[in-house]
Amino acid sequence: MYMAQTLSEMSTEQQPVGCYVVDRDHYQIVSGYSGEIRSVDDLCNCAIASAFQKLRTKSRCDRDGFIMYITAFPDCNFCLKRIIEMKITKIWYWSLPSKTENPNAEFNSFLEKGGIECQKYELTRIISIDFYN
């Protein structure tokens, strides 16, 4: 998730989003951030669109069982279709977009049809440094 957060900081969009896709062994497949690739063909220029464009050029990857880390839950229908095409099996998201209160209620059937598990990312540990002691 750290890589997705770092990618979102590169975005110049109003709603910065970072996307990091790994394989089953957690090796990077593709990454992207919102506004990275501008395309006339695409209806949105979000982080998933950027990662999908890069994935199209990769011919040697297994293309099965990918895990996506994304800073904001994908609420665009075009992006959800791309997620299924990318063979994503699990989505870890950091936060919800402001207009989506419960992603599972709205997109649950769509994600289930694609066999995609979706889960909010929770911090497992926090490192704190005290410079005064």
C-alpha angles and dihedrals in degrees: 000000000000090000092051090050091050091050091051089058089062092059122104093195124114090244104038114206131177126200127195121182122195135177127240091280090051095249114146115261102170139338136193146164134215113278095017095114122032114198132175090208094057121076092210134035099208132138093267091054089052093050092045092053090053093046091056089064094051110089102166101060122103094239095208133101100013122171120213125207111194132172095220127031110256107250098170118101091216091055093048089054089050090051090057091047091051090057093240111175099180135026122200110192128187101205142355124252113252094252095050116072099171117015093189092060094052103034102022097108092044092051093043091054088056093045093241124153115210125197137168112242114242123192112250097193140006123210115213126185121199110203095182100068 
